Every structure is written in C-alpha cells, then in structure tokens.
Amino acid sequence: MPRRSEIFFSRFDVPFDDLDAGGVLYNANYLRYCDRARNQVFAASGWTWDRMVANKSVLAVVGVEAEYRRAVRQGTVWVATMFTASSDRFLEASQVFIAGDLPESEVRAKVMAHAGPLEKMRGVHFRSRFKLVPIAIGDFVPGTLDPDFVAAVFG
C-alpha cells in the first residue's frame, strides 16, 4: 500500500455535456471521475481489470460518502487519490476534486469510497494485496507530497 503521503493525481477536462442546467458538474459525474481516477492508479500499477479477474481480486465499491464544497465547472479539474486499508479485506480511497493550478488550488469536493469483497459475484473475492507503484502515465501524475499539504487537502 502507498504511504499516507503518496497521492496520485489524475487530470480531467470537464466537457460541457457533463454539466447540469446550472452550468456545474452534475452530481453523479463526481463519482464517475473518482472511478476513472482509481482505475488509472490500479492500471498504472499493473492491476488491469483482466488481471484482477484472473487473480480473483476484483474491487467493488460498496459505499461512497461525498461532501460538496464548491461547484466544479467546465474546464480542468484534478482528482487527487490516496488509498488506505481500513482492514485486511477493505480498502478506502480518499479523493478530492481540485480546481485551479497546483499547488495554488481549491478543494471543491471530497469523496470517500469503500471497496470490499465481491463474494456473491461468481465466487470472485477481494484480496487487499495490491502493490501500488507510482508511475507517470499521460496526465496521471503520481507524487509524494509534503505532509502539511496532505493534511490540508485530505484533513
């Protein structure tokens, strides 16, 4: 597992069709961007969907908590992802939406996703033995950051 100070950044361009009538990111799309960011981290670490299925190590999001602070609008948004193990069978992904240029940016929303066992899905079960290795891939920017920044963003 990454240390608490390891944060993985994913850059997304929010298109017009992801906005609601008020010109802000539609609520359900926050979760879609979070899912894409988590998948980028796992894929960059070598854990593609096919590999997870082959190893019977599929992650299922079993719960999500979201706190919306300010609207995300059309343009560039960063999703910062940090993983922690809440037990040996569950994984938590803390994610924040950041608008603006890093590091002078503003947190717009926080999302906590709880991933766990898929024991009822064709016998596939969750294994928490994921080794996440920071690897740069396109606009996916992993990094180890200052603990004060981590506390400010995720605290």
N, C-alpha and C positions, 0 to 999 in steps of 0.2 A: 504494500500500500504506500502511496506517497505520504511524505511527512505533511503535517498540517500546513506548513509554509509553502507547499507545492500547489500552485494554482495554474490551471490550464485555461487559456483564453481562446475563444472562438469568435471570429468577426463575421457579422452578418449584415447584409444590406436589406433593410426593411422596405419591400416594394409597396406601392400604392394599394394593391389588392389585398394586403394583409391588414389594412386599416378598417375601422368601423366608420359609421356615418359622421362621427365627430372628428375624424382625422387622427385617431390614436390607434395603437396596436390592439386588435381585438383580443379579449381575454384568453380565449382558447389558444391563440397563437403563441402566447408566452410559453406554454407547455411544449408546444411543437419545437420552438427554438431550443429549449432546455434539452429535449430529447435528442435533437441533432447534435448539440454540443457534447452530451455524454457519449453518443455514438462515435463522434470524432476522436474523443480521448481513447476509447477502447480500440477502435480500428487502428489508430496510430501506435498503440501498444501491442498490436498483433492479434487482438481479440476481435476478429470479424464475426458476423452473425454465424457464418458457416462453421467457423472454428468453435464457437460457443456451443452450437447444437451438437457437433461431433463429440465434444467433451462433456456433454450433458451439463453445461454450465451457463444456462440461459438466465439472464436477469429479467425480472418482471417488476415494473413499478407497481407497488401495492398501495401507495398513498402519496399524496402531494399536499404540501402546505404552501400557500403563496401570500405574500404581503406586497401590495402595490403601493408605491410611494408617490411616484410622478409618472405621467404618461410617457410612453415610448412612441415617437412619431416616425414618419418616413425618414430614411437616411441610415447611417451606420450605427449599429449597436454592437457592443461586446458582451458576450456571456462568459463570465468567469466561473469555473467549476472547480470545486475542491471535494475530494472524497474522504470519508471517514467510515470506519467499521463500527456499527452500533452493537454488534455481537458477531460471533463467528459465522453466522448464517445470514446476516443482513448487512447491507451497505447503504450509506446515506450519501447523497450528492447535494452539497450546498451550492446553490448557483445564484448569481446576481446579474442583473442587467445593468450595464454601464453605458451611459450615453456621453459622447464627447471624446476628446483626445486623451489617451492615457499619458501620465497619471492624473492630469487635471481633469477629472471627470466627475460624474454624479451618479450615484446608485438610484436606479428607477424602480427596481422590484427585486425581491428575494424569493427564491423558491427552494424548498427542501423536498427532495424526492427520496422515498424509502423503497429500496429494491430488495426483493427476497425470493423465497422458493417458488418454484413452479411445479410442485409435486403432483398436481392434478392434471398437468398437461402432458399426456402420453408418457408418463414416467420420467420426464425430464426434471432434474433437480438443480438447485443453485449451489455452487461452490464458491466460496469467497477467496479463493486463491488466485487473485488477479495481480499480476505484477505490472504496474503502470510505469512505463518509462517515458519521460518527456522527449518527444520527437517533433521537430518542426515540420509541418505539412501544410503548404499553401498559406491561408490566412489563419491557420490554427497555430497559436503562439504559446508554447508552454513556458513556464518560468518559476523560479524560486524567488519569492519576494520578501521584502522587509516585513518582519512580524507586526510592526505597527500598522503597516498598510493592510495586512491580512485582518488584523483586529478591527480596523476602521471599515473595511468592506464587508466582512462576514460577521462582525460582532453584533 
